[in-house]
């Protein structure tokens, strides 16, 4: 399964949640729920942020950086279980930081 197919599968598995969206990012995908980044698709596969809720939902998952220099994330081991996956993402939401507002460019020329 290539990254686009995996992204579509993950999106389908999460379709019961409000505010799920994905955006392509440097050959992978970043996933948002209610405008909070919670995970993405990287070279190793679908991974989520290393939060207490994610660790509780997947005690068998070991934190691993998705790429060199990145913070460790958890490989998703419950991808096939739609209900558990959605429960995990719901439980992660309070632990995730709010999305930073985008800066607007201000031209110094008049």
MOLINWO-V161899 format. One line per field, one symbol per residue. phi: phi as a letter, one per 40 degrees, with the letter a starting at -180 (. if undefined). Layout:
phi: ???
This chain:
phi: .cccccccccdcccccccgcabbcafgbabbbbfgbcbaabbdchcbbccbdcccccbcccbdaccadgcccbbccbbdccdcccccccdccdccccccccccccbcccb
